[in-house]
Amino acid sequence: MLQAIGLTSAPRHGLPAAVHDLTFEARPGHVTALLGAPGSGKTSALRLMLELDPGRGVTYFRGRPLHRIPHPAREVGVLLGDVPGHPARTVRGQLRMLCAAAGVPASRADELLEAVGLAGLRDQRVGTLSLGMDRLLALASALLGDPHTLILDDPAEGLSVREECRLHGLLQSHATQGGTVLYATADPKEAAWVADHVVTIDDGRLVADQSVDDFSRTRLRPRVAIRTPHAARLAAVLAREARAARRSVEVVTEASGRLSVYGSTCAEIGDAAFRHGLPVHQLADEVADDGPARPTEPAEPADTGEEETESRPAAQASGPELLPPIRRRSARGPLHPLRYELRRLFGVRTTTLVMAAVLVASVGLSLLLARSGHAQLPKVLAGWPSLLPLPPAAVGAGLIGALSFGDEFRYPALAAGRGTVPRRLGLLLAKLVVSAGVALVLAVIVVLASAEAIHLVYGDDLIKVPPNSAFLGAGWAGLTVGCAWAGLLAAGVFRVATAGVAAVLAVPVLVVPFVQHVLAGSASRPVAGLPGRLRELVWPRWPYETDRWVAAVVRVVAHPVGTALSLSLSALICAYLFTSLRSRVRW
């Protein structure tokens, strides 16, 4: 059961609250429609229930507020707006990625694609879907965790009649199995057709809380739709015969030769048209909206028990002043962050294209440097001419790291309506591990491809393993991994991929000259002998062979680029932690 008590949104910019003291229930086994005209506060009410907007009140999902539920995706399925996801990702890849976020098997994606009618589009790109297909994909995303409660904001928007029937069938099937369904709509006829219970709001306030039978009786009324080329004559005939028979019949003339007749039947109208020789092109029974509901209508359904009738006024009488404030809930990270990150990274072609472009650029620069004969072998293999601040491999690793967070802020990959990308430790560690692995693979491929290209073009004379190859390899790996992490953290701090790339390029352009200037000053001290001094602090003493590795690490860090990269990473980590803590304290 869903219980919303005293929901009141926080006023913004001096405007009145979009939702004011809204209290109602959505029972399990029923489809409940939240009905209201556009701008009546339906979406604001749903966001308050999901703790996405600040305000006052409380919403219980089977007796627990949302922030008390360990795995929200398994309790509440949400459809707010369009489906979030990278437009280049496939429909199946999008759902498989969200399966890792919800902690459910990947096979669940294929089951839901079959259920919502998208099985034939599983390999289609998200960006090529129509609005109706997009809504069905969003519904599949909401159903991934097999939730008990579904909260949907105008789910039938953009759907064809066939797709709308499938959607309504899914909602009713979910309710039949004991689930709770609450969906917002602006169409009274749709609410009367699909829902078992209708909650009507206007200007953010509760207007009526009715069963569907009471709603149809008080809000909707039957009419006969007529289309004829002699609409004016037929309207006059019907009005004259109604007066003669002393019956209450209302005839409304509409555009394009259409009449709407209230208080009569198709048989009576057809007989009158036949007697007067008037052709009729359309004659059908319809249900018309009787306008917005009036606040004087009963607020409880006719079949509401005595216990519910007594408890509802008590909840409303408590007022929003006595209810707890609604604070924005921080989004939860994926339950399987490493699996989620791998599917996110390789679900689009961006990573492959970046790696291919880096490989081509590095091999081309390596051949040019080897031909000149003036560059050192490490620079040749890395494709790093002195004119460039960073080699292509480092820039590519930084770009991949920046997209790790930047794409998620631009195309949120987590469940719809669940806030921004979470800053949880597990997700951050997964991104660091995956980006480091991709950077190392890229670094190794670049060196091997450059060596093979030089061997093929110039022979074996240029390729000789240097004696300090271990130190050079450690430095090369540290440079690519450090650039990947710098791009990742900067994108996480500033919430845009461009900031990540800028942070990577700032290391050689700004930080390295600063470090060189500091080290060249009179206050600088050499770090020679540091491995030996570190040995004196360790007990038991490590083997002397370890000195070589300690010296290699110190030499990498003591290099201006290594020092600059270390300082940049330290600053970005501190900024990331600071922004995470500030967001938690703020909300």
Secondary structure, DSSP 8 states (H G I E B T S, - for coil): -EEEEEEEE---TT---SS-SEEEEE-TTSEEEEE--TTSSHHHHHHHHTT-S-EEEEEEETTB-GGG-S-GGGTEEEE-SS--S-TTSBHHHHHHHHHHHHT--THHHHHHHHHHT-GGGTTSBGGG--HHHHHHHHHHHHTTT--SEEEEESTTTT--HHHHHHHHHHHHHHHHTT-EEEEEES-HHHHHHH-SEEEEEETTEEEEEEEHHHHHHHHEEEEEEEE-TTHHHHHHHHHHHHHHTT---EEEEETTTEEEEES--HHHHHHHHHHTT---SEEEEEEEE--S--TTS-SS-TT--HHHHHHHHHHHHHTGGGS-EE--------SSHHHHHHHHHHTSSHHHHHHHHHHHHHHHHHHHHHHHS-S-HHHHHHT--TTSSS-HHHHHHHHHHHHHHHHHHHS--S-TTS-S----HHHHHHHHHHHHHHHHHHHHHHHHHHHHHHHHHH-SSS----TTHHHHHHHHHHHHHHHHHHHHHHHHHHTSHHHHHHHHHHIIIIIHHHHHHHHTSTT----TTHHHHHHHH-SS---THHHHHHHHHHHHHHSHHHHHHHHHHHHHHHHHHHHHHHHHHH-
